Amino acid sequence: MKPKLLALALLILATLSLRAQDNGRYIEVTGTSEIEVVPDKIHYLIEIREYFEEEFDGKSKPEEYSTKVALSTIEQGLRKALAEAGVGPNAIRTQEIGDYWRQQGLDFLVSKKFDVTLTDFNQINDIVKRIDTKGIQSMRIGELENNDMAAYHRKGKTEALKAAQRKAAYLVEAMGKKLGGVIRIVEEDNPGAMPFAQSNVLSSNAASFDFFRTIKNRYSIVARFEITD
């Protein structure tokens, strides 16, 4: 055998993880799959915070701020905007209430967070068009959900196992052998949503969420198969 062919053969053997044991020869490979799911629930996180009217007059200094807009007034305006955008009261959940320290010697400004469940990304545009942003501290997309996620997980894992079987088959056939039965299947601990930045996105335009309109899950299965002559 030529030196280059010998090196290639050794590399293939190492890649296949071909080992001789008491129970025979086997090949162990990793199969992966990706499933893209359209969410039917979008958690839109909105934080409101008290503010002073003088902040927006373009001339007052912080020490001159005196006309505080109450949190209840801001919340009332937010809920009105959400209702006009087609968001029902049952889809709005208070997530957290806290105080925001503005500057030494000045009043505390109270803030409040809401988890708003939407069914369509276009609702974000409708909300933004209607709200008074002066009382809005932040708006971002949180968790994306789909009611059939369990079924998608099963499909993703099944496709990953099939991919492992196909990979093992053509590698073994390249050695002039045949693929036997499966010996072991190990699910790697990495299924679930691929990291998506919408959890940290601050934006006022739904078009900027185009990249995050789907849930992308990645699955990985390690499978060991028998090698037969």
C-alpha positions as CSV (number, residue, x, y, z in Angstrom):
1,M,0.0,0.0,0.0
2,K,1.3,3.4,-0.9
3,P,2.2,5.7,2.0
4,K,-0.6,8.2,1.3
5,L,-3.2,5.5,1.0
6,L,-1.9,3.9,4.3
7,A,-2.2,7.3,6.1
8,L,-5.7,7.7,4.7
9,A,-6.7,4.2,5.9
10,L,-5.4,4.9,9.3
11,L,-7.3,8.2,9.5
12,I,-10.6,6.5,8.5
13,L,-10.1,3.8,11.1
14,A,-9.6,6.5,13.7
15,T,-12.6,8.5,12.6
16,L,-14.9,5.5,12.7
17,S,-13.9,4.6,16.3
18,L,-13.6,1.0,15.2
19,R,-12.7,-1.1,18.2
20,A,-12.3,-4.8,18.8
21,Q,-14.0,-6.0,21.9
22,D,-15.3,-9.3,23.2
23,N,-18.7,-8.6,21.7
24,G,-17.3,-7.9,18.2
25,R,-16.6,-4.8,16.1
26,Y,-18.6,-1.6,16.1
27,I,-18.7,1.9,14.7
28,E,-19.9,4.8,16.8
29,V,-21.1,8.0,15.1
30,T,-22.9,11.2,16.0
31,G,-26.0,12.2,14.1
32,T,-27.5,15.7,14.3
33,S,-30.7,17.5,13.2
34,E,-32.3,20.9,13.4
35,I,-35.9,21.7,13.6
36,E,-37.3,25.1,12.9
37,V,-40.6,25.9,14.6
38,V,-43.0,28.8,14.2
39,P,-44.0,30.1,17.6
40,D,-47.7,30.4,18.5
41,K,-46.9,32.3,21.7
42,I,-44.6,35.3,21.9
43,H,-43.7,36.7,25.3
44,Y,-43.2,40.5,24.8
45,L,-41.6,42.0,27.9
46,I,-42.4,45.7,28.6
47,E,-41.1,47.7,31.5
48,I,-42.6,51.0,32.4
49,R,-41.2,53.6,34.8
50,E,-42.3,56.8,36.4
51,Y,-40.8,60.0,34.9
52,F,-40.9,63.7,35.3
53,E,-42.6,65.8,32.6
54,E,-39.7,68.3,32.7
55,E,-37.4,65.6,31.4
56,F,-38.9,66.1,28.0
57,D,-39.3,69.9,27.8
58,G,-35.8,70.3,26.4
59,K,-34.7,73.0,28.9
60,S,-35.1,71.8,32.5
61,K,-32.2,70.5,34.5
62,P,-32.5,67.4,36.7
63,E,-32.6,69.4,39.8
64,E,-35.6,71.3,38.4
65,Y,-37.7,68.2,37.8
66,S,-40.8,68.3,39.9
67,T,-43.9,67.0,38.0
68,K,-43.8,63.3,38.4
69,V,-46.0,61.2,36.2
70,A,-47.4,58.4,38.4
71,L,-46.9,54.8,37.5
72,S,-50.7,54.2,37.6
73,T,-51.1,56.8,34.8
74,I,-48.4,55.2,32.7
75,E,-49.9,51.7,33.2
76,Q,-53.4,52.9,32.3
77,G,-52.0,54.3,29.0
78,L,-50.1,51.1,28.3
79,R,-53.2,48.9,28.9
80,K,-55.3,51.1,26.7
81,A,-52.7,50.8,23.9
82,L,-52.5,47.0,24.3
83,A,-56.3,46.7,24.2
84,E,-56.4,48.8,20.9
85,A,-53.7,46.4,19.5
86,G,-56.0,43.4,20.2
87,V,-54.3,42.2,23.4
88,G,-56.9,41.0,26.0
89,P,-56.4,41.6,29.7
90,N,-55.8,37.8,30.3
91,A,-52.7,38.0,28.1
92,I,-51.1,40.6,30.3
93,R,-49.2,39.4,33.4
94,T,-47.4,41.6,35.9
95,Q,-43.8,40.2,36.2
96,E,-42.1,42.5,38.7
97,I,-42.4,45.8,40.5
98,G,-39.4,47.7,41.8
99,D,-37.9,51.1,42.7
100,Y,-35.4,52.9,40.5
101,W,-32.9,55.3,42.2
102,R,-32.5,58.3,40.0
103,Q,-30.0,60.6,41.7
104,Q,-28.9,61.2,45.3
105,G,-31.4,63.6,46.9
106,L,-34.2,63.0,44.3
107,D,-37.3,60.8,44.5
108,F,-37.5,57.1,43.9
109,L,-39.0,56.3,40.5
110,V,-41.2,53.2,40.6
111,S,-41.0,50.7,37.7
112,K,-43.2,47.8,36.7
113,K,-42.6,44.9,34.3
114,F,-45.2,43.2,32.2
115,D,-45.2,39.9,30.3
116,V,-47.5,40.3,27.4
117,T,-48.4,37.1,25.5
118,L,-48.8,37.7,21.7
119,T,-49.7,35.3,18.9
120,D,-48.3,37.4,16.0
121,F,-45.1,39.4,15.6
122,N,-47.2,42.1,13.8
123,Q,-48.9,42.9,17.1
124,I,-45.6,44.4,18.2
125,N,-45.9,47.1,15.5
126,D,-49.5,47.8,16.6
127,I,-48.4,48.2,20.2
128,V,-45.5,50.5,19.4
129,K,-47.7,52.7,17.3
130,R,-50.1,53.3,20.2
131,I,-48.0,53.6,23.3
132,D,-46.6,56.8,24.8
133,T,-42.9,55.9,24.9
134,K,-42.0,58.5,27.5
135,G,-43.1,56.1,30.2
136,I,-41.5,53.0,28.6
137,Q,-38.1,51.9,30.0
138,S,-37.6,48.9,27.8
139,M,-39.4,46.5,25.4
140,R,-38.0,43.2,24.3
141,I,-38.9,39.7,23.2
142,G,-38.7,37.0,25.8
143,E,-39.5,33.3,25.5
144,L,-41.0,31.9,22.3
145,E,-43.3,28.9,22.7
146,N,-45.2,26.4,20.6
147,N,-47.9,24.1,22.0
148,D,-46.7,21.2,19.9
149,M,-43.1,21.5,21.0
150,A,-43.0,17.9,22.5
151,A,-43.9,16.5,19.1
152,Y,-41.2,18.6,17.5
153,H,-38.6,17.3,20.0
154,R,-39.5,13.7,19.2
155,K,-39.2,14.4,15.5
156,G,-35.8,16.1,16.0
157,K,-34.4,13.3,18.0
158,T,-35.7,10.7,15.5
159,E,-34.1,12.6,12.6
160,A,-30.8,12.8,14.4
161,L,-30.8,9.0,15.0
162,K,-31.6,8.4,11.3
163,A,-28.8,10.7,10.4
164,A,-26.4,8.7,12.6
165,Q,-27.5,5.5,10.9
166,R,-27.0,6.8,7.4
167,K,-23.6,8.1,8.3
168,A,-22.5,4.8,9.9
169,A,-23.9,2.9,6.9
170,Y,-21.9,4.7,4.2
171,L,-18.7,4.8,6.3
172,V,-18.8,1.0,6.9
173,E,-19.7,0.3,3.3
174,A,-16.6,2.3,2.3
175,M,-14.6,-0.4,4.2
176,G,-16.3,-3.2,2.3
177,K,-18.3,-4.2,5.4
178,K,-22.0,-4.2,6.3
179,L,-23.8,-2.3,9.1
180,G,-25.4,-4.5,11.7
181,G,-27.9,-3.8,14.4
182,V,-27.7,-0.9,16.9
183,I,-25.8,-1.6,20.1
184,R,-26.3,1.7,22.0
185,I,-28.0,5.0,21.7
186,V,-27.0,8.1,23.7
187,E,-28.9,11.3,23.6
188,E,-26.4,14.2,24.0
189,D,-27.4,16.8,26.6
190,N,-27.9,19.6,24.2
191,P,-31.5,19.6,22.8
192,G,-33.4,22.7,23.0
193,A,-33.5,26.1,21.5
194,M,-30.3,27.4,20.0
195,P,-29.3,30.6,21.7
196,F,-31.3,33.5,20.3
197,A,-30.6,37.1,20.9
198,Q,-34.2,38.2,21.0
199,S,-34.1,37.7,24.8
200,N,-31.8,40.8,24.9
201,V,-33.1,42.8,21.9
202,L,-34.4,46.3,22.5
203,S,-36.4,47.6,19.6
204,S,-39.5,49.4,18.6
205,N,-40.0,47.8,15.2
206,A,-41.2,44.2,14.6
207,A,-39.2,44.1,11.3
208,S,-36.0,44.0,13.3
209,F,-37.2,40.7,14.8
210,D,-37.2,38.9,11.4
211,F,-34.2,36.7,12.5
212,F,-36.0,35.6,15.6
213,R,-39.4,34.7,14.1
214,T,-38.8,31.0,14.5
215,I,-37.6,28.7,17.3
216,K,-34.5,26.8,16.2
217,N,-33.7,23.5,18.0
218,R,-30.7,21.4,17.5
219,Y,-30.5,17.7,18.5
220,S,-27.6,15.3,18.7
221,I,-27.6,11.5,19.1
222,V,-24.5,9.3,19.5
223,A,-25.2,5.8,18.2
224,R,-23.1,2.6,18.2
225,F,-23.7,0.0,15.5
226,E,-22.4,-3.5,14.9
227,I,-20.1,-4.1,11.9
228,T,-20.6,-7.4,10.1
229,D,-18.8,-8.9,7.1
